[in-house]
Every structure is written in C-alpha cells, then in structure tokens.
Amino acid sequence: MSDFTAARRNMVDCQLRTNEVSDPLVIAAMEDLPREQFVPKARQGIAYVDEDLPIAPGRWLMDPLVLARMVQALEVGDGDTILNIGCGTGYDAALLGRLAGSVVAIESDEGLADHASATLSRLACDNVAVITGPMTEGYADQAPYDLIFIGGAVAAVPDAIAAQLSPNGRLVAVVRENESAPGRAWLYYKLGSRLSGRPLFDCGTPWLVGFEPRPAFVF
C-alpha cells in the first residue's frame, strides 16, 4: 500500500465516516480518487489534511469533509447533469463525475483549467468537460442542469447561475454574506423560477474569486 493510499483511507475513516458522511457512493469515490494529483507537487504530502489547501494565488482546494458533506447533500444520481462552478484543478469535478452522468466544469483561470483538463484526462474522467470562462456567468450553452455545485464561498448565488438550474433541481454552495459573517453551506431547490434553501452546516470555506461581497457605497 502506497503512502497516498494509506492517507486516502485515513481521510475517509477519520475525517468523513466520523462526521456524518454516510453515503456509500460518496465514500467509495473519495476513497478511490487520488487527491494528491490535484494539488501542486510541493503540497502533495499534505493533500489529505482536513483543511482547505492553496492551489494558486487566491484559490483553494476545498476541505475534504466540507466537500463530501456538500456532495452528499446534492444526492447525485447517475443520470444527472451537473454544473461545477470554479473547478480549480478539477478534484471537485472528478468527484462529481464519479457519481453523475455528466459534468460541465467552469474555470476562469486558464492555467488551472489546463491542469484540470490534463489530470481529468489522465484519470479517464471522460464525462467531465472543462470550460474556460467567467465563473459568475455559469455556462448557459448546456443549461438547464439537474444540479449545480459552487466550489467556494459566495456572498450570494448569482441570478445568472440560478437561472441555469432545472425546475426542481438542486444547488449547493457556501454562503458568507460579508467578511465578518461565518460561512454556512446551503442546499437550494428550484421552485418555479425561484430558489428556496435550507442551511446545512457552518464552515470556514474561503471566497471563490469573483463571488465576494461588493464594497458598500460610501457617500
């Protein structure tokens, strides 16, 4: 057994199973997916720690437990189409791809998108397509989506992204209304043309670039 295999199993047994992650499909996917391949080489030795990992200036790989609980809450089906906002190096998209029918992953950073595409190709994640473009706009060309996963904290879910969710579809995101507010994972449902949500749990997920709160206007 390699060191990474042992670290991955330890992550599942000590971080996930003991903290309300019980979906066998999510557990199996995270036990199989080589997280170390989605982080810079200098940080591969800590790929499985229970914290957000920097992958580029201002960009982060989400804490494994937060990611697992959010994906579990989505209740992904094997025929679902998913929009992944802010895929970074592709780990979230790869995990979602293990569970869904297809994933469209949007990334604004061309370097991260290239890294994601190369890693996903190497791991034969053939049902995941990485698109380089503005993350706040989603990807309307393939809408509507059954599920939407936003890979970082947002001040609010943009209307443009909410509009791309199918009727009765589900969206999960970490919402932080301002810099001093705690982050909280939310699960939203598309009811008619509106989102209705419920809080899941508190977390300290960093902002996703472009989704921070707008500065208040001062007279």
Phi, psi and chi 1 to 4 in degrees:
 res  aa     phi    psi   chi1   chi2   chi3   chi4
   1 MET       -  129.1  179.7 -174.5  -61.0      -
   2 SER   -74.1  163.5   72.1      -      -      -
   3 ASP   -61.0  -38.4  -69.8  -16.1      -      -
   4 PHE   -68.3  -38.2  -73.3  129.5      -      -
   5 THR   -62.9  -43.2  -59.5      -      -      -
   6 ALA   -64.9  -41.2      -      -      -      -
   7 ALA   -64.9  -38.1      -      -      -      -
   8 ARG   -66.4  -42.4 -168.0  155.5   53.6 -113.1
   9 ARG   -65.9  -38.5 -178.3  169.9  -63.4  175.2
  10 ASN   -65.4  -39.4 -175.6   66.6      -      -
  11 MET   -58.0  -46.6  175.2 -168.6   71.8      -
  12 VAL   -65.7  -45.8  168.6      -      -      -
  13 ASP   -73.3  -38.0  -69.7  -18.2      -      -
  14 CYS   -99.9  -28.7  -60.5      -      -      -
  15 GLN   -97.1  -40.5  -63.6  178.5   39.4      -
  16 LEU   -92.8  -57.8  -52.1 -171.8      -      -
  17 ARG   -59.5  -30.9  -66.2 -176.6 -169.6  -86.5
  18 THR   -87.0   -0.2   57.7      -      -      -
  19 ASN  -134.5   50.7  -73.2  -73.4      -      -
  20 GLU    72.3   15.1  -57.7 -175.7   39.8      -
  21 VAL   -97.5  109.5  179.8      -      -      -
  22 SER  -125.3   -9.4   56.6      -      -      -
  23 ASP   -65.8  117.3 -173.3  -41.8      -      -
  24 PRO   -63.6  -28.4   20.9  -31.7      -      -
  25 LEU   -73.1  -40.4  -63.5  178.9      -      -
  26 VAL   -64.7  -44.6  173.8      -      -      -
  27 ILE   -61.7  -45.3  -71.8  173.1      -      -
  28 ALA   -63.6  -40.3      -      -      -      -
  29 ALA   -65.7  -42.3      -      -      -      -
  30 MET   -74.6  -25.1  -67.1 -168.2   73.5      -
  31 GLU   -74.8  -22.9 -166.7  166.9   33.1      -
  32 ASP   -97.6  -29.2 -178.6   62.2      -      -
  33 LEU   -79.6  123.9 -165.5   60.3      -      -
  34 PRO   -76.7   88.1   29.5  -34.4      -      -
  35 ARG   -56.6  -31.6 -175.8  175.8  168.5   90.6
  36 GLU   -62.3  -23.6   71.4  -83.0    1.3      -
  37 GLN   -77.4   -7.7  -64.8 -167.2   29.8      -
  38 PHE  -105.7    8.8  -65.6   89.6      -      -
  39 VAL  -121.8  157.8  -58.5      -      -      -
  40 PRO   -57.1  148.2  -24.7   34.2      -      -
  41 LYS   -55.6  -35.1  -73.1 -172.9  176.5 -179.1
  42 ALA   -66.2  -18.1      -      -      -      -
  43 ARG  -113.5    8.3  -65.2 -169.8  174.9   93.7
  44 GLN   -62.4  -29.9  -73.6 -174.8  -17.0      -
  45 GLY   -67.6  -17.8      -      -      -      -
  46 ILE  -117.0   23.9   56.1  171.0      -      -
  47 ALA   -61.5  -24.1      -      -      -      -
  48 TYR  -107.9   13.5  -65.8   94.7      -      -
  49 VAL   -71.5  157.7  -61.4      -      -      -
  50 ASP   -89.8   65.2   54.8  -14.5      -      -
  51 GLU  -159.3  164.8   59.4 -174.4   53.3      -
  52 ASP   -71.0  137.1  -56.5  -72.0      -      -
  53 LEU  -112.3  132.0  -73.3  179.3      -      -
  54 PRO   -68.6  133.3   22.8  -31.0      -      -
  55 ILE  -118.6  -13.6   52.9  174.5      -      -
  56 ALA  -169.6  164.8      -      -      -      -
  57 PRO   -54.0  119.2  -28.2   36.8      -      -
  58 GLY    75.9    8.4      -      -      -      -
  59 ARG  -126.3  146.9  -60.8  -60.5  -59.1  -85.5
  60 TRP  -138.5  148.3  -56.5   81.1      -      -
  61 LEU   -92.7  123.8 -172.9   64.3      -      -
  62 MET   -63.9  143.6 -168.8  175.9  -72.0      -
  63 ASP   -46.5  130.5 -179.4  -46.3      -      -
  64 PRO   -55.5  -40.2  -24.0   32.7      -      -
  65 LEU   -67.4  -44.7  175.9   60.1      -      -
  66 VAL   -60.7  -46.1  173.2      -      -      -
  67 LEU   -58.9  -48.6  172.6   62.5      -      -
  68 ALA   -61.4  -42.8      -      -      -      -
  69 ARG   -69.0  -35.5  -69.0 -172.6   64.5 -177.1
  70 MET   -68.4  -43.8  -70.5  174.3   67.1      -
  71 VAL   -65.5  -40.6  171.6      -      -      -
  72 GLN   -59.0  -41.8  177.6  174.0  -96.8      -
  73 ALA   -64.4  -28.2      -      -      -      -
  74 LEU   -68.5  -23.1  -87.2  179.3      -      -
  75 GLU    53.1   59.6  -62.0 -178.4   -6.6      -
  76 VAL   -66.4  133.2 -178.9      -      -      -
  77 GLY  -104.5  157.4      -      -      -      -
  78 ASP   -72.4   -5.4   59.4    9.2      -      -
  79 GLY  -108.3    3.4      -      -      -      -
  80 ASP   -74.2  146.8  -74.7  -25.2      -      -
  81 THR  -102.6  134.2   58.7      -      -      -
  82 ILE  -125.0  138.4  -57.9 -179.5      -      -
  83 LEU  -102.1  120.8  175.7   62.2      -      -
  84 ASN  -106.2  110.4  174.1 -157.4      -      -
  85 ILE   -90.1  123.2  -55.9  -69.8      -      -
  86 GLY    77.3   61.4      -      -      -      -
  87 CYS   -76.6  -14.2   77.1      -      -      -
  88 GLY    58.4 -125.7      -      -      -      -
  89 THR   -86.4    0.8   53.3      -      -      -
  90 GLY   104.3    0.1      -      -      -      -
  91 TYR   -64.7  -46.0 -178.5   75.3      -      -
  92 ASP   -59.4  -44.5  -60.3   -4.6      -      -
  93 ALA   -63.6  -39.4      -      -      -      -
  94 ALA   -64.4  -42.0      -      -      -      -
  95 LEU   -63.3  -46.9  175.6   62.3      -      -
  96 LEU   -62.1  -37.2  -66.7  165.6      -      -
  97 GLY   -65.0  -28.0      -      -      -      -
  98 ARG   -68.0  -20.3  -63.5  -70.5  178.0   96.9
  99 LEU  -108.8  -25.6  -53.7  170.9      -      -
 100 ALA  -107.0  176.8      -      -      -      -
 101 GLY   -77.3  -44.6      -      -      -      -
 102 SER  -155.3  153.5   61.7      -      -      -
 103 VAL  -133.5  131.7  177.7      -      -      -
 104 VAL  -107.2  119.3  174.9      -      -      -
 105 ALA  -112.1  120.4      -      -      -      -
 106 ILE  -101.6  133.1  -57.0  -62.0      -      -
 107 GLU  -144.0  129.4  177.0   49.9   56.6      -
 108 SER   -84.7  -23.3   59.2      -      -      -
 109 ASP   -87.1  114.9 -175.4  -57.6      -      -
 110 GLU   -62.6  -37.6 -173.0  172.8   -7.1      -
 111 GLY   -64.7  -43.4      -      -      -      -
 112 LEU   -65.8  -40.5  -71.3  176.2      -      -
 113 ALA   -61.7  -41.6      -      -      -      -
 114 ASP   -64.2  -42.5  -71.0  -15.0      -      -
 115 HIS   -60.5  -46.2 -176.7  142.0      -      -
 116 ALA   -60.0  -47.4      -      -      -      -
 117 SER   -60.6  -43.0  -66.5      -      -      -
 118 ALA   -66.1  -43.5      -      -      -      -
 119 THR   -68.5  -42.7  -55.0      -      -      -
 120 LEU   -63.6  -38.6  -69.2  164.2      -      -
 121 SER   -65.2  -43.1  176.9      -      -      -
 122 ARG   -62.1  -32.9 -173.2  166.3   62.7 -110.9
 123 LEU   -93.7    8.9  -63.9  175.7      -      -
 124 ALA    58.8   39.9      -      -      -      -
 125 CYS   -86.9   71.9  -60.9      -      -      -
 126 ASP   -75.4  -11.1  -60.6  -31.9      -      -
 127 ASN   -97.6   13.4   62.7  -20.6      -      -
 128 VAL  -115.8  126.2 -179.2      -      -      -
 129 ALA  -113.7  125.8      -      -      -      -
 130 VAL   -97.5  126.6  178.3      -      -      -
 131 ILE  -117.2  130.8  -52.7  -65.1      -      -
 132 THR   -91.6  123.1  -55.9      -      -      -
 133 GLY   177.8  179.2      -      -      -      -
 134 PRO   -65.0  121.7  -15.2   28.3      -      -
 135 MET   -69.7  -32.4  -62.5 -174.3  -65.1      -
 136 THR   -69.4  -13.0   54.3      -      -      -
 137 GLU   -97.2   -5.2  -63.5  178.7   10.3      -
 138 GLY    64.7 -146.9      -      -      -      -
 139 TYR  -147.8   87.7 -168.2   66.3      -      -
 140 ALA   -67.8  -22.2      -      -      -      -
 141 ASP   -58.5  -31.0  -72.0    2.2      -      -
 142 GLN  -107.2    3.4  -63.5  -66.1  -32.9      -
 143 ALA   -69.0  156.4      -      -      -      -
 144 PRO   -86.3  160.1   32.4  -35.9      -      -
 145 TYR  -111.6  144.8  -57.9   93.0      -      -
 146 ASP   -68.8  -36.4  -59.9  -54.5      -      -
 147 LEU  -139.9  148.8  -52.6  170.3      -      -
 148 ILE  -131.4  131.8  -63.2  178.3      -      -
 149 PHE  -119.3  123.4  178.7   92.7      -      -
 150 ILE  -104.5  119.7  -58.8 -179.8      -      -
 151 GLY   -90.5   55.9      -      -      -      -
 152 GLY   164.4  170.3      -      -      -      -
 153 ALA   -75.9  144.2      -      -      -      -
 154 VAL  -131.0  150.6  -57.1      -      -      -
 155 ALA   -72.7  -31.9      -      -      -      -
 156 ALA  -165.4  157.4      -      -      -      -
 157 VAL   -78.9  119.0  176.8      -      -      -
 158 PRO   -60.3  142.9  -23.9   34.6      -      -
 159 ASP   -59.0  -35.5  -68.9  -18.9      -      -
 160 ALA   -62.3  -34.8      -      -      -      -
 161 ILE   -77.7  -43.3  -68.9  175.5      -      -
 162 ALA   -58.6  -35.0      -      -      -      -
 163 ALA   -66.6  -19.4      -      -      -      -
 164 GLN   -89.0    1.6  -65.4  171.8   31.4      -
 165 LEU   -88.4  137.7 -169.3   61.0      -      -
 166 SER   -64.7  154.7  -63.8      -      -      -
 167 PRO   -55.4  133.5  -25.5   35.1      -      -
 168 ASN    68.6   10.4  -58.4  -45.8      -      -
 169 GLY   -75.2  173.5      -      -      -      -
 170 ARG  -129.2  146.7  -60.9 -179.5  -63.9  -77.3
 171 LEU  -136.4  137.8  179.4  152.6      -      -
 172 VAL  -126.5  138.3   68.7      -      -      -
 173 ALA  -158.5  156.8      -      -      -      -
 174 VAL   -93.4  125.0  174.3      -      -      -
 175 VAL  -111.0  127.7  177.6      -      -      -
 176 ARG  -129.8  111.0  -69.8  176.9   61.6 -164.6
 177 GLU   -68.5  -29.6  -65.4  179.6   -5.4      -
 178 ASN  -156.4  177.7   53.9   60.5      -      -
 179 GLU   -62.9  -32.8 -165.6   66.6   41.1      -
 180 SER   -88.9  -11.6   60.7      -      -      -
 181 ALA   -79.9  144.6      -      -      -      -
 182 PRO   -71.0  150.5   26.7  -34.3      -      -
 183 GLY   -77.9  147.8      -      -      -      -
 184 ARG  -144.8  128.5  178.7  170.6  -68.0  176.7
 185 ALA   -73.9  134.4      -      -      -      -
 186 TRP  -124.9  145.1  -79.7   74.9      -      -
 187 LEU  -112.2  123.1  176.3   64.8      -      -
 188 TYR  -111.2  149.4  -65.9   93.6      -      -
 189 TYR  -120.1  141.7  -58.4   86.0      -      -
 190 LYS   -88.9  110.6 -175.5   74.8  167.4  -72.9
 191 LEU  -115.9  106.7  -58.3  175.4      -      -
 192 GLY    66.8 -122.7      -      -      -      -
 193 SER  -104.2    7.5   60.7      -      -      -
 194 ARG  -119.3  157.3  -57.9 -179.0   60.8 -176.2
 195 LEU   -97.8  136.3  -68.2 -177.3      -      -
 196 SER  -123.2  129.6  176.9      -      -      -
 197 GLY  -130.4  168.2      -      -      -      -
 198 ARG  -140.4  143.4   62.6 -179.9  176.1   88.0
 199 PRO   -72.7  147.4   27.0  -33.6      -      -
 200 LEU  -106.7  -55.1  -61.5  173.2      -      -
 201 PHE  -167.9  159.7   55.1   88.6      -      -
 202 ASP   -83.1  147.6  -66.8  -18.1      -      -
 203 CYS  -160.7  160.6   52.6      -      -      -
 204 GLY  -104.9   34.9      -      -      -      -
 205 THR   -60.2  132.3  -56.9      -      -      -
 206 PRO   -66.3  159.5  -19.4   32.0      -      -
 207 TRP   -60.2  145.0  -62.6  109.8      -      -
 208 LEU   -87.1  129.1 -177.1   58.4      -      -
 209 VAL   -54.1  129.2  171.4      -      -      -
 210 GLY    95.4  -10.7      -      -      -      -
 211 PHE  -112.1   11.3  -68.6   81.3      -      -
 212 GLU   -69.5  161.6  -54.7   93.1  -23.6      -
 213 PRO   -64.2  144.0   19.1  -28.6      -      -
 214 ARG   -75.2  141.9  -65.2  179.5  180.0  177.7
 215 PRO   -60.0  137.8  -19.7   31.0      -      -
 216 ALA   -70.7  142.3      -      -      -      -
 217 PHE   -76.9  130.1 -178.0   76.8      -      -
 218 VAL  -114.4  127.8  178.1      -      -      -
 219 PHE   -74.7      -  -70.8   95.5      -      -
